[in-house]
Amino acid sequence: MAQPVLPLYRILYRSCQTLEVAQNLDFEVDQIIEKAMTRNRAVGLTGLLLVIRGHFIQALEGQVDEVRTTYARISRDPRHRDLHIITQGPTADRLFGDWSMCASSLAPSDKAILNVLNGKDDFKPRALTPTSALRLLTTVAEIRRRAVVETLAS
Ligand code: FAD
């Protein structure tokens, strides 16, 4: 008998990197991503992790129990603090279906991203709304997607 298709769920949160993490960011993020990719693939989670100005902003999507269990584990991780859920809820589609997890830092040359942030130097992760956070993450995902396609085509 066919298994029922369970509804999708998405959580978007932000958090502050601890000082220890911020001081050794590339190494720490590599460690986080390595573990996250393996575990997320195993439970059918997709998402994107953005590393920006002392903060993490992450989208996690998949079956509701897996999203909640993973978020609960992430929220106990001592490498960040002050977690705040920007938005969560059921969703019809995956927005980050290509990524089991991908980290991205904002490079000043990422014009499209800077446009999303209205070109402001004083971008404040704490001021992100559900709409602007989702737009930021989907824009980063799209830029990454194009970069992968260009690399494959060259
Ligand atoms: P173990 O690897 O057995 O670790 C045990 C405990 O130590 C856990 O509390 C863990 O948080 C902590 N820990 C592990 N490594 C370190 C370290 N290098 N320094 C300090 N403490 C450490 N996991 C996912 O599965 N999916 C994700 O999408 C995901 N995203 C993350 C995003 C961020 C911003 C952060 C900080 C972590 C993320 N993680 C993610 C990692 C997650 O928090 C857990 O560490 C990981 O899932 C392993 O869980 P575990 O119970 O097997 O812990």
Residues whose N, C-alpha, C, O or C-beta is under 5 A from the ligand:
A	BS01	FAD	I32 K35 A36 R39 N40 F56 T70 R73 I74 R76 D77 P78 R79 H80
